[in-house]
Amino acid sequence: GINAEYGAEQRAAKLTEDLAALRTELETLKQERESAGDRETKQQTEIKELTRLFDQLKRSESKLRESFSGSEGTISELKQKLADSDKKEEQMKKYCEEIVLKMKSELMKY
């Protein structure tokens, strides 16, 4: 009987140890699941933020396109004015050169 009791106590002690180990393992798994849940929540939050920023970027881009498409006419008008201005500048240079030449030739007479 003593050996049987001793064996039963050992088995009970072993079972208690195993149970404690299982509890620890279960607690670890629970914590891992919670932290995985936290990571998932964090990722979902980041995805929402990125989506919001992307939508904002698309809105800004379309506003830019609208404002640019409205200004295309203005841009071509400005280019034309610039070209006209260049022509006038060229004409003025020629006119000034002619005057300088006339003045030189007038001065040569004396």
N, CA, C and O atoms as CSV, one atom per row, in Angstrom:
chain,resi,resn,atom,element,x,y,z
A,1,GLY,N,N,0.788,-1.206,0.000
A,1,GLY,CA,C,0.000,0.000,0.000
A,1,GLY,C,C,0.824,1.261,0.000
A,1,GLY,O,O,0.454,2.260,-0.617
A,2,ILE,N,N,1.985,1.210,0.720
A,2,ILE,CA,C,2.783,2.438,0.793
A,2,ILE,C,C,3.299,2.803,-0.586
A,2,ILE,O,O,3.281,3.972,-0.974
A,3,ASN,N,N,3.757,1.812,-1.319
A,3,ASN,CA,C,4.255,2.075,-2.677
A,3,ASN,C,C,3.161,2.618,-3.576
A,3,ASN,O,O,3.412,3.517,-4.378
A,4,ALA,N,N,1.951,2.088,-3.457
A,4,ALA,CA,C,0.822,2.530,-4.263
A,4,ALA,C,C,0.478,3.976,-3.928
A,4,ALA,O,O,0.220,4.785,-4.820
A,5,GLU,N,N,0.475,4.301,-2.610
A,5,GLU,CA,C,0.193,5.685,-2.199
A,5,GLU,C,C,1.266,6.622,-2.723
A,5,GLU,O,O,0.970,7.699,-3.241
A,6,TYR,N,N,2.524,6.196,-2.581
A,6,TYR,CA,C,3.648,7.006,-3.036
A,6,TYR,C,C,3.546,7.230,-4.543
A,6,TYR,O,O,3.775,8.338,-5.027
A,7,GLY,N,N,3.205,6.181,-5.279
A,7,GLY,CA,C,3.049,6.283,-6.738
A,7,GLY,C,C,1.908,7.225,-7.102
A,7,GLY,O,O,2.028,8.007,-8.045
A,8,ALA,N,N,0.821,7.159,-6.375
A,8,ALA,CA,C,-0.332,8.030,-6.629
A,8,ALA,C,C,0.043,9.482,-6.363
A,8,ALA,O,O,-0.344,10.377,-7.114
A,9,GLU,N,N,0.811,9.717,-5.271
A,9,GLU,CA,C,1.241,11.086,-4.962
A,9,GLU,C,C,2.146,11.626,-6.060
A,9,GLU,O,O,2.035,12.783,-6.466
A,10,GLN,N,N,3.042,10.767,-6.533
A,10,GLN,CA,C,3.944,11.190,-7.611
A,10,GLN,C,C,3.156,11.539,-8.869
A,10,GLN,O,O,3.417,12.546,-9.526
A,11,ARG,N,N,2.177,10.678,-9.192
A,11,ARG,CA,C,1.339,10.936,-10.384
A,11,ARG,C,C,0.566,12.241,-10.194
A,11,ARG,O,O,0.450,13.034,-11.128
A,12,ALA,N,N,0.034,12.466,-8.982
A,12,ALA,CA,C,-0.712,13.691,-8.697
A,12,ALA,C,C,0.203,14.907,-8.829
A,12,ALA,O,O,-0.190,15.931,-9.387
A,13,ALA,N,N,1.431,14.784,-8.308
A,13,ALA,CA,C,2.400,15.886,-8.407
A,13,ALA,C,C,2.731,16.168,-9.871
A,13,ALA,O,O,2.806,17.320,-10.299
A,14,LYS,N,N,2.929,15.075,-10.635
A,14,LYS,CA,C,3.248,15.204,-12.072
A,14,LYS,C,C,2.076,15.874,-12.799
A,14,LYS,O,O,2.285,16.764,-13.624
A,15,LEU,N,N,0.846,15.449,-12.493
A,15,LEU,CA,C,-0.347,16.030,-13.119
A,15,LEU,C,C,-0.457,17.519,-12.784
A,15,LEU,O,O,-0.791,18.335,-13.644
A,16,THR,N,N,-0.169,17.867,-11.514
A,16,THR,CA,C,-0.222,19.271,-11.085
A,16,THR,C,C,0.802,20.098,-11.875
A,16,THR,O,O,0.508,21.206,-12.324
A,17,GLU,N,N,2.009,19.538,-12.035
A,17,GLU,CA,C,3.062,20.204,-12.821
A,17,GLU,C,C,2.597,20.402,-14.260
A,17,GLU,O,O,2.696,21.495,-14.819
A,18,ASP,N,N,2.086,19.316,-14.848
A,18,ASP,CA,C,1.616,19.379,-16.242
A,18,ASP,C,C,0.507,20.429,-16.395
A,18,ASP,O,O,0.476,21.187,-17.364
A,19,LEU,N,N,-0.396,20.451,-15.413
A,19,LEU,CA,C,-1.502,21.392,-15.441
A,19,LEU,C,C,-0.970,22.834,-15.383
A,19,LEU,O,O,-1.433,23.711,-16.112
A,20,ALA,N,N,0.006,23.052,-14.504
A,20,ALA,CA,C,0.609,24.390,-14.387
A,20,ALA,C,C,1.270,24.791,-15.715
A,20,ALA,O,O,1.152,25.930,-16.165
A,21,ALA,N,N,1.966,23.826,-16.325
A,21,ALA,CA,C,2.625,24.091,-17.611
A,21,ALA,C,C,1.593,24.439,-18.685
A,21,ALA,O,O,1.787,25.355,-19.485
A,22,LEU,N,N,0.479,23.675,-18.682
A,22,LEU,CA,C,-0.585,23.939,-19.654
A,22,LEU,C,C,-1.205,25.319,-19.434
A,22,LEU,O,O,-1.506,26.037,-20.387
A,23,ARG,N,N,-1.393,25.679,-18.150
A,23,ARG,CA,C,-1.948,27.008,-17.832
A,23,ARG,C,C,-1.028,28.108,-18.366
A,23,ARG,O,O,-1.475,29.085,-18.966
A,24,THR,N,N,0.281,27.915,-18.124
A,24,THR,CA,C,1.272,28.898,-18.601
A,24,THR,C,C,1.215,29.022,-20.123
A,24,THR,O,O,1.212,30.123,-20.674
A,25,GLU,N,N,1.169,27.861,-20.789
A,25,GLU,CA,C,1.108,27.832,-22.252
A,25,GLU,C,C,-0.163,28.531,-22.749
A,25,GLU,O,O,-0.130,29.300,-23.709
A,26,LEU,N,N,-1.280,28.247,-22.075
A,26,LEU,CA,C,-2.561,28.850,-22.434
A,26,LEU,C,C,-2.499,30.367,-22.274
A,26,LEU,O,O,-2.987,31.108,-23.127
A,27,GLU,N,N,-1.896,30.823,-21.174
A,27,GLU,CA,C,-1.755,32.264,-20.909
A,27,GLU,C,C,-0.901,32.920,-22.005
A,27,GLU,O,O,-1.221,33.999,-22.502
A,28,THR,N,N,0.188,32.239,-22.363
A,28,THR,CA,C,1.072,32.745,-23.421
A,28,THR,C,C,0.310,32.872,-24.735
A,28,THR,O,O,0.402,33.892,-25.418
A,29,LEU,N,N,-0.444,31.827,-25.086
A,29,LEU,CA,C,-1.232,31.848,-26.317
A,29,LEU,C,C,-2.252,32.980,-26.300
A,29,LEU,O,O,-2.466,33.658,-27.305
A,30,LYS,N,N,-2.888,33.175,-25.120
A,30,LYS,CA,C,-3.881,34.235,-24.974
A,30,LYS,C,C,-3.236,35.600,-25.225
A,30,LYS,O,O,-3.789,36.442,-25.932
A,31,GLN,N,N,-2.044,35.803,-24.624
A,31,GLN,CA,C,-1.333,37.075,-24.803
A,31,GLN,C,C,-0.921,37.272,-26.259
A,31,GLN,O,O,-1.034,38.373,-26.797
A,32,GLU,N,N,-0.438,36.192,-26.900
A,32,GLU,CA,C,-0.040,36.281,-28.316
A,32,GLU,C,C,-1.234,36.662,-29.177
A,32,GLU,O,O,-1.119,37.482,-30.088
A,33,ARG,N,N,-2.397,36.053,-28.878
A,33,ARG,CA,C,-3.611,36.345,-29.645
A,33,ARG,C,C,-4.008,37.805,-29.465
A,33,ARG,O,O,-4.394,38.474,-30.424
A,34,GLU,N,N,-3.910,38.301,-28.211
A,34,GLU,CA,C,-4.257,39.701,-27.938
A,34,GLU,C,C,-3.317,40.647,-28.683
A,34,GLU,O,O,-3.757,41.629,-29.281
A,35,SER,N,N,-2.011,40.339,-28.639
A,35,SER,CA,C,-1.066,41.234,-29.314
A,35,SER,C,C,-1.240,41.158,-30.835
A,35,SER,O,O,-1.051,42.151,-31.539
A,36,ALA,N,N,-1.605,39.964,-31.337
A,36,ALA,CA,C,-1.902,39.832,-32.767
A,36,ALA,C,C,-3.124,40.678,-33.113
A,36,ALA,O,O,-3.172,41.329,-34.157
A,37,GLY,N,N,-4.110,40.655,-32.218
A,37,GLY,CA,C,-5.310,41.479,-32.403
A,37,GLY,C,C,-4.959,42.961,-32.402
A,37,GLY,O,O,-5.482,43.735,-33.202
A,38,ASP,N,N,-4.054,43.351,-31.479
A,38,ASP,CA,C,-3.608,44.750,-31.422
A,38,ASP,C,C,-2.911,45.146,-32.716
A,38,ASP,O,O,-3.147,46.225,-33.259
A,39,ARG,N,N,-2.035,44.243,-33.211
A,39,ARG,CA,C,-1.317,44.526,-34.468
A,39,ARG,C,C,-2.310,44.682,-35.614
A,39,ARG,O,O,-2.186,45.581,-36.446
A,40,GLU,N,N,-3.302,43.786,-35.642
A,40,GLU,CA,C,-4.308,43.829,-36.706
A,40,GLU,C,C,-5.079,45.148,-36.644
A,40,GLU,O,O,-5.312,45.787,-37.670
A,41,THR,N,N,-5.471,45.550,-35.438
A,41,THR,CA,C,-6.185,46.817,-35.259
A,41,THR,C,C,-5.314,47.974,-35.733
A,41,THR,O,O,-5.784,48.880,-36.421
A,42,LYS,N,N,-4.029,47.931,-35.351
A,42,LYS,CA,C,-3.091,48.984,-35.747
A,42,LYS,C,C,-2.975,49.035,-37.280
A,42,LYS,O,O,-3.001,50.110,-37.879
A,43,GLN,N,N,-2.847,47.853,-37.900
A,43,GLN,CA,C,-2.750,47.786,-39.360
A,43,GLN,C,C,-4.008,48.348,-40.014
A,43,GLN,O,O,-3.926,49.095,-40.990
A,44,GLN,N,N,-5.170,47.988,-39.474
A,44,GLN,CA,C,-6.432,48.494,-40.033
A,44,GLN,C,C,-6.480,50.013,-39.928
A,44,GLN,O,O,-6.930,50.687,-40.855
A,45,THR,N,N,-6.013,50.558,-38.794
A,45,THR,CA,C,-5.980,52.005,-38.604
A,45,THR,C,C,-5.040,52.647,-39.631
A,45,THR,O,O,-5.368,53.668,-40.235
A,46,GLU,N,N,-3.861,52.029,-39.819
A,46,GLU,CA,C,-2.897,52.555,-40.799
A,46,GLU,C,C,-3.474,52.508,-42.206
A,46,GLU,O,O,-3.295,53.441,-42.988
A,47,ILE,N,N,-4.175,51.410,-42.528
A,47,ILE,CA,C,-4.782,51.281,-43.858
A,47,ILE,C,C,-5.831,52.364,-44.070
A,47,ILE,O,O,-5.904,52.965,-45.142
A,48,LYS,N,N,-6.655,52.614,-43.031
A,48,LYS,CA,C,-7.674,53.671,-43.136
A,48,LYS,C,C,-7.016,55.022,-43.379
A,48,LYS,O,O,-7.469,55.807,-44.213
A,49,GLU,N,N,-5.931,55.285,-42.630
A,49,GLU,CA,C,-5.219,56.564,-42.759
A,49,GLU,C,C,-4.618,56.706,-44.167
A,49,GLU,O,O,-4.727,57.759,-44.795
A,50,LEU,N,N,-3.984,55.631,-44.649
A,50,LEU,CA,C,-3.399,55.650,-45.995
A,50,LEU,C,C,-4.478,55.866,-47.057
A,50,LEU,O,O,-4.284,56.618,-48.012
A,51,THR,N,N,-5.616,55.196,-46.877
A,51,THR,CA,C,-6.732,55.349,-47.811
A,51,THR,C,C,-7.220,56.792,-47.818
A,51,THR,O,O,-7.488,57.364,-48.874
A,52,ARG,N,N,-7.332,57.377,-46.618
A,52,ARG,CA,C,-7.774,58.771,-46.498
A,52,ARG,C,C,-6.788,59.708,-47.210
A,52,ARG,O,O,-7.193,60.612,-47.940
A,53,LEU,N,N,-5.486,59.475,-46.983
A,53,LEU,CA,C,-4.464,60.310,-47.619
A,53,LEU,C,C,-4.489,60.154,-49.138
A,53,LEU,O,O,-4.323,61.125,-49.875
A,54,PHE,N,N,-4.700,58.907,-49.600
A,54,PHE,CA,C,-4.744,58.642,-51.034
A,54,PHE,C,C,-5.935,59.365,-51.674
A,54,PHE,O,O,-5.807,59.973,-52.736
A,55,ASP,N,N,-7.112,59.288,-51.001
A,55,ASP,CA,C,-8.297,59.990,-51.506
A,55,ASP,C,C,-8.052,61.493,-51.558
A,55,ASP,O,O,-8.437,62.165,-52.515
A,56,GLN,N,N,-7.404,62.012,-50.512
A,56,GLN,CA,C,-7.089,63.445,-50.454
A,56,GLN,C,C,-6.183,63.814,-51.627
A,56,GLN,O,O,-6.372,64.848,-52.267
A,57,LEU,N,N,-5.196,62.959,-51.901
A,57,LEU,CA,C,-4.265,63.194,-52.996
A,57,LEU,C,C,-5.009,63.211,-54.330
A,57,LEU,O,O,-4.753,64.064,-55.180
A,58,LYS,N,N,-5.946,62.250,-54.511
A,58,LYS,CA,C,-6.722,62.189,-55.755
A,58,LYS,C,C,-7.569,63.447,-55.929
A,58,LYS,O,O,-7.680,63.978,-57.033
A,59,ARG,N,N,-8.177,63.928,-54.815
A,59,ARG,CA,C,-8.978,65.160,-54.887
A,59,ARG,C,C,-8.098,66.350,-55.276
A,59,ARG,O,O,-8.476,67.168,-56.115
A,60,SER,N,N,-6.925,66.433,-54.657
A,60,SER,CA,C,-6.005,67.529,-54.966
A,60,SER,C,C,-5.593,67.474,-56.431
A,60,SER,O,O,-5.517,68.498,-57.111
A,61,GLU,N,N,-5.328,66.253,-56.906
A,61,GLU,CA,C,-4.905,66.087,-58.292
A,61,GLU,C,C,-6.013,66.540,-59.248
A,61,GLU,O,O,-5.742,67.234,-60.228
A,62,SER,N,N,-7.267,66.147,-58.961
A,62,SER,CA,C,-8.350,66.531,-59.861
A,62,SER,C,C,-8.586,68.042,-59.811
A,62,SER,O,O,-8.910,68.653,-60.829
A,63,LYS,N,N,-8.421,68.659,-58.607
A,63,LYS,CA,C,-8.537,70.119,-58.517
A,63,LYS,C,C,-7.456,70.783,-59.365
A,63,LYS,O,O,-7.714,71.757,-60.072
A,64,LEU,N,N,-6.239,70.238,-59.280
A,64,LEU,CA,C,-5.136,70.779,-60.076
A,64,LEU,C,C,-5.442,70.663,-61.563
A,64,LEU,O,O,-5.236,71.607,-62.327
A,65,ARG,N,N,-5.940,69.485,-61.968
A,65,ARG,CA,C,-6.286,69.277,-63.380
A,65,ARG,C,C,-7.344,70.288,-63.827
A,65,ARG,O,O,-7.235,70.881,-64.900
A,66,GLU,N,N,-8.376,70.477,-62.981
A,66,GLU,CA,C,-9.434,71.432,-63.324
A,66,GLU,C,C,-8.855,72.826,-63.493
A,66,GLU,O,O,-9.135,73.505,-64.480
A,67,SER,N,N,-8.041,73.254,-62.523
A,67,SER,CA,C,-7.501,74.612,-62.590
A,67,SER,C,C,-6.560,74.742,-63.782
A,67,SER,O,O,-6.480,75.807,-64.395
A,68,PHE,N,N,-5.844,73.663,-64.117
A,68,PHE,CA,C,-4.928,73.734,-65.252
A,68,PHE,C,C,-5.712,73.763,-66.564
A,68,PHE,O,O,-5.392,74.534,-67.468
A,69,SER,N,N,-6.744,72.914,-66.662
A,69,SER,CA,C,-7.503,72.871,-67.915
A,69,SER,C,C,-8.158,74.233,-68.172
A,69,SER,O,O,-8.306,74.643,-69.323
A,70,GLY,N,N,-8.547,74.926,-67.111
A,70,GLY,CA,C,-9.108,76.257,-67.270
A,70,GLY,C,C,-8.056,77.255,-67.702
A,70,GLY,O,O,-8.375,78.271,-68.320
A,71,SER,N,N,-6.802,76.973,-67.380
A,71,SER,CA,C,-5.752,77.946,-67.673
A,71,SER,C,C,-5.016,77.648,-68.981
A,71,SER,O,O,-4.130,78.405,-69.376
A,72,GLU,N,N,-5.375,76.553,-69.654
A,72,GLU,CA,C,-4.684,76.236,-70.909
A,72,GLU,C,C,-4.836,77.372,-71.913
A,72,GLU,O,O,-3.880,77.752,-72.590
A,73,GLY,N,N,-6.059,77.911,-71.999
A,73,GLY,CA,C,-6.292,79.041,-72.899
A,73,GLY,C,C,-5.416,80.219,-72.510
A,73,GLY,O,O,-4.811,80.869,-73.362
A,74,THR,N,N,-5.358,80.485,-71.208
A,74,THR,CA,C,-4.546,81.591,-70.704
A,74,THR,C,C,-3.079,81.374,-71.042
A,74,THR,O,O,-2.375,82.312,-71.415
A,75,ILE,N,N,-2.623,80.138,-70.912
A,75,ILE,CA,C,-1.220,79.834,-71.211
A,75,ILE,C,C,-0.913,80.111,-72.679
A,75,ILE,O,O,0.111,80.717,-72.995
A,76,SER,N,N,-1.799,79.667,-73.583
A,76,SER,CA,C,-1.520,79.907,-74.996
A,76,SER,C,C,-1.594,81.405,-75.318
A,76,SER,O,O,-0.848,81.901,-76.162
A,77,GLU,N,N,-2.511,82.131,-74.630
A,77,GLU,CA,C,-2.566,83.585,-74.813
A,77,GLU,C,C,-1.259,84.228,-74.367
A,77,GLU,O,O,-0.717,85.106,-75.038
A,78,LEU,N,N,-0.763,83.770,-73.214
A,78,LEU,CA,C,0.496,84.322,-72.700
A,78,LEU,C,C,1.647,84.035,-73.651
A,78,LEU,O,O,2.495,84.895,-73.888
A,79,LYS,N,N,1.676,82.825,-74.195
A,79,LYS,CA,C,2.734,82.479,-75.161
A,79,LYS,C,C,2.669,83.408,-76.370
A,79,LYS,O,O,3.696,83.881,-76.857
A,80,GLN,N,N,1.449,83.665,-76.850
A,80,GLN,CA,C,1.262,84.550,-77.997
A,80,GLN,C,C,1.754,85.968,-77.673
A,80,GLN,O,O,2.465,86.589,-78.463
A,81,LYS,N,N,1.358,86.463,-76.495
A,81,LYS,CA,C,1.786,87.806,-76.070
A,81,LYS,C,C,3.300,87.884,-75.984
A,81,LYS,O,O,3.904,88.884,-76.372
A,82,LEU,N,N,3.911,86.815,-75.469
A,82,LEU,CA,C,5.360,86.775,-75.357
A,82,LEU,C,C,6.002,86.815,-76.740
A,82,LEU,O,O,6.974,87.536,-76.962
A,83,ALA,N,N,5.451,86.036,-77.667
A,83,ALA,CA,C,5.968,86.016,-79.041
A,83,ALA,C,C,5.825,87.406,-79.669
A,83,ALA,O,O,6.750,87.900,-80.314
A,84,ASP,N,N,4.643,88.042,-79.472
A,84,ASP,CA,C,4.422,89.392,-79.997
A,84,ASP,C,C,5.426,90.365,-79.391
A,84,ASP,O,O,5.995,91.206,-80.087
A,85,SER,N,N,5.633,90.235,-78.091
A,85,SER,CA,C,6.564,91.103,-77.385
A,85,SER,C,C,7.980,90.927,-77.931
A,85,SER,O,O,8.709,91.904,-78.096
A,86,ASP,N,N,8.371,89.673,-78.213
A,86,ASP,CA,C,9.687,89.408,-78.797
A,86,ASP,C,C,9.818,90.074,-80.163
A,86,ASP,O,O,10.853,90.654,-80.490
A,87,LYS,N,N,8.738,89.980,-80.959
A,87,LYS,CA,C,8.753,90.610,-82.286
A,87,LYS,C,C,8.930,92.119,-82.160
A,87,LYS,O,O,9.730,92.725,-82.872
A,88,LYS,N,N,8.158,92.724,-81.226
A,88,LYS,CA,C,8.249,94.173,-81.024
A,88,LYS,C,C,9.651,94.556,-80.570
A,88,LYS,O,O,10.199,95.565,-81.015
A,89,GLU,N,N,10.229,93.753,-79.689
A,89,GLU,CA,C,11.586,94.037,-79.202
A,89,GLU,C,C,12.572,93.998,-80.369
A,89,GLU,O,O,13.454,94.848,-80.487
A,90,GLU,N,N,12.403,92.995,-81.225
A,90,GLU,CA,C,13.281,92.847,-82.393
A,90,GLU,C,C,13.130,94.069,-83.319
A,90,GLU,O,O,14.117,94.613,-83.815
A,91,GLN,N,N,11.877,94.486,-83.538
A,91,GLN,CA,C,11.615,95.658,-84.378
A,91,GLN,C,C,12.257,96.911,-83.774
A,91,GLN,O,O,12.842,97.727,-84.487
A,92,MET,N,N,12.136,97.050,-82.442
A,92,MET,CA,C,12.721,98.218,-81.778
A,92,MET,C,C,14.241,98.213,-81.917
A,92,MET,O,O,14.847,99.261,-82.142
A,93,LYS,N,N,14.862,97.029,-81.784
A,93,LYS,CA,C,16.323,96.938,-81.940
A,93,LYS,C,C,16.734,97.416,-83.327
A,93,LYS,O,O,17.657,98.217,-83.476
A,94,LYS,N,N,16.023,96.905,-84.351
A,94,LYS,CA,C,16.346,97.290,-85.737
A,94,LYS,C,C,16.184,98.801,-85.912
A,94,LYS,O,O,17.030,99.461,-86.516
A,95,TYR,N,N,15.091,99.337,-85.377
A,95,TYR,CA,C,14.796,100.755,-85.485
A,95,TYR,C,C,15.909,101.579,-84.830
A,95,TYR,O,O,16.378,102.566,-85.396
A,96,CYS,N,N,16.329,101.152,-83.609
A,96,CYS,CA,C,17.408,101.842,-82.903
A,96,CYS,C,C,18.719,101.748,-83.673
A,96,CYS,O,O,19.465,102.723,-83.767
A,97,GLU,N,N,18.994,100.568,-84.222
A,97,GLU,CA,C,20.230,100.389,-85.006
A,97,GLU,C,C,20.226,101.323,-86.219
A,97,GLU,O,O,21.248,101.922,-86.555
A,98,GLU,N,N,19.059,101.439,-86.875
A,98,GLU,CA,C,18.949,102.330,-88.030
A,98,GLU,C,C,19.222,103.782,-87.628
A,98,GLU,O,O,19.930,104.509,-88.325
A,99,ILE,N,N,18.651,104.189,-86.498
A,99,ILE,CA,C,18.861,105.558,-86.017
A,99,ILE,C,C,20.336,105.794,-85.721
A,99,ILE,O,O,20.908,106.820,-86.090
A,100,VAL,N,N,20.958,104.782,-85.021
A,100,VAL,CA,C,22.391,104.909,-84.706
A,100,VAL,C,C,23.197,105.031,-85.993
A,100,VAL,O,O,24.114,105.848,-86.070
A,101,LEU,N,N,22.866,104.225,-87.011
A,101,LEU,CA,C,23.592,104.278,-88.294
A,101,LEU,C,C,23.409,105.648,-88.954
A,101,LEU,O,O,24.363,106.230,-89.472
A,102,LYS,N,N,22.159,106.160,-88.928
A,102,LYS,CA,C,21.898,107.481,-89.524
A,102,LYS,C,C,22.704,108.551,-88.794
A,102,LYS,O,O,23.294,109.433,-89.419
A,103,MET,N,N,22.721,108.460,-87.444
A,103,MET,CA,C,23.456,109.452,-86.673
A,103,MET,C,C,24.940,109.382,-86.980
A,103,MET,O,O,25.609,110.409,-87.089
A,104,LYS,N,N,25.460,108.153,-87.119
A,104,LYS,CA,C,26.881,107.982,-87.440
A,104,LYS,C,C,27.186,108.601,-88.804
A,104,LYS,O,O,28.171,109.317,-88.986
A,105,SER,N,N,26.311,108.301,-89.741
A,105,SER,CA,C,26.559,108.836,-91.089
A,105,SER,C,C,26.438,110.360,-91.105
A,105,SER,O,O,27.144,111.032,-91.857
A,106,GLU,N,N,25.534,110.913,-90.268
A,106,GLU,CA,C,25.419,112.379,-90.140
A,106,GLU,C,C,26.700,112.952,-89.557
A,106,GLU,O,O,27.201,113.985,-90.002
A,107,LEU,N,N,27.233,112.240,-88.523
A,107,LEU,CA,C,28.442,112.719,-87.867
A,107,LEU,C,C,29.640,112.633,-88.812
A,107,LEU,O,O,30.547,113.462,-88.745
A,108,MET,N,N,29.642,111.615,-89.703
A,108,MET,CA,C,30.750,111.430,-90.633
A,108,MET,C,C,30.860,112.624,-91.578
A,108,MET,O,O,31.950,112.967,-92.037
A,109,LYS,N,N,29.725,113.249,-91.862
A,109,LYS,CA,C,29.729,114.373,-92.799
A,109,LYS,C,C,30.576,115.526,-92.263
A,109,LYS,O,O,31.166,116.278,-93.037
A,110,TYR,N,N,30.635,115.664,-90.921
A,110,TYR,CA,C,31.352,116.818,-90.360
A,110,TYR,C,C,32.790,116.542,-90.101
A,110,TYR,O,O,33.513,117.420,-89.630
